[in-house]
Amino acid sequence: QLQLVESGGGLVQPGGSLRLSCVASGVTLDYYAIGWFRQASGKEREGVSCISSIGEHTVYADSVKGRFIISRDNAKKEVYLQMNSLKPEDTAVYYCAASNSLRGNVCYDGSPVSRVDNYDYWGHGTQVTVSS
C-alpha cells in the first residue's frame, strides 16, 4: 500500500520561494507517476505539475510554468516541488498523488497537466500561503 506525506508548506511573501516535499512509504516509486495538485479555499482541486515514473517527462500548468520545478529521487522515495516567484494566487493546500504506471502513461510530453481522476493515492496536503 502506497502512502504519501507532504511537507514544506508555510507562509511566504510574494516573490519568495518554498520547496515542497512528498515522501512515500510502503512501495517503491519506480512504477508511479506523481502529480502535484492544489486546492484553494472554495475552489476545486486542480493539477499543478506531474512527473513520469522515472522523471523523463514533466508537465506544468500554464499558471506556474517558468516558476515551479518538479523533480524526484526514487531511491529516497521523494518527490519535490520547487516554487519560485510565488504569487498570492498560489495560496492553497498542496497535495501530491501517485498514479500506477499499469494504468497507462498519464504524464508525458504534451499531455494535459495532472488530472485528479488519473491518480489513486493521495497525501493529506500542506498549506502554502503567499501574503505580505
N, C-alpha and C positions, 0 to 999 in steps of 0.2 A: 504494500500500500504506500503510495507516494504522499508525502506530507510536505507542505511548503510554509515557510515563515519569513515574512518581510521585516526589514528593519531599516533605519537610516532616515526616517522622516523627521520633520521638525519645523520650526519657524525660521524663515529666512527672508531677508529684504529683497525687493525687486533687483534684478541683476546679479543676484548671488547664485551659489551652486549648492547642490546636495548630491550625494551618492547613495542610492538605494541598493539594498542587497536582498536577495531571495535565496534562502538556504533550504536545500531539500534533504529529506531523510527517507529511509525505507527502501529505496531502489536507486540504481544508477540513473543519471540523467541522459545517458547516451542516446536513448531512444525517444526523447521527448523534445518537441519544440516548446519554447517558453514565450509567453506573451505577458507584457505589462499592460495593465488597464488602469483607468482612474474613474472615480465617480465623485463628482461634485455634489454638494448639498442640493437635493431636489431634482437632480438630473439622472439620466440613465447612465449605466456603466458603458464606457467607450474604450476602444483599443488605442493604445499609445504607441506600442512598438512590439515587434516579435523577432525572435531569433531561431533559426532552424536548429535541429538536434545537435549538430557538431559545429555550429557557428558560421557556416559558409554563406548563409543568407540572412539579411536583416531588412526589416521594413519599418518605416516610421510614418506616423500620422503627419499630414501636412503642417499641422499646428506646431509640431516640435522638431521638424527637420532642421538640421544645422545647429540645434541647441542641445539635443539629447543624444546619448550614445548608449546602445545596449551591447553587452558583452557577456561571456560566460566562461566558466572554468569547470568543466565537467569532473575533473579529478577532485576538486574541492566541493562539488555538488552545489555550486553557487552561480547565480546569475545577477548581473548588476545593471543598474540604470543610472548613468552619469547625467545629471541635469544641470545645464549651464544657462546663464542669462535668463533666470527664472522670472516669470511674469505673474501678476496676481491671478490671471486666468488659469494658471497651472494649479491653483489651490484645489485639492481633492484628496480623497483617500486613494492610495495607490495599491493595487493588487498585482501579484504575479500568479500565473496559472500555467498549467502544463497540458500538452496535447500529445498523446501517444502516437508515435510515428506509424503504427499499424492502422490508424485512422486514415492515413494518407498525408501528403505534404501540405500543410496548411500555411506555411511561411516560406516564401520563395521570392526571387527577384520578380517584381511586377505583380505580386499577389496583393490583395487588399490588406490593410493593416489588420492586426489581430481582431478576431470576432469572438464574442462571448460563446456562441454555440459550438465553436471548434475546440473548446477547452473543457477538460473533465475534472481537474484537480486545482483547487484554489487555496491560497493563503487567506489570512484574516484581514490583511491590509495594514498600511501605515500612513498616518496623516502627514500631508505636506501642506504647509500654509505659507503663502508668499504675501507679505504685507510690510508696509513701512511703519 
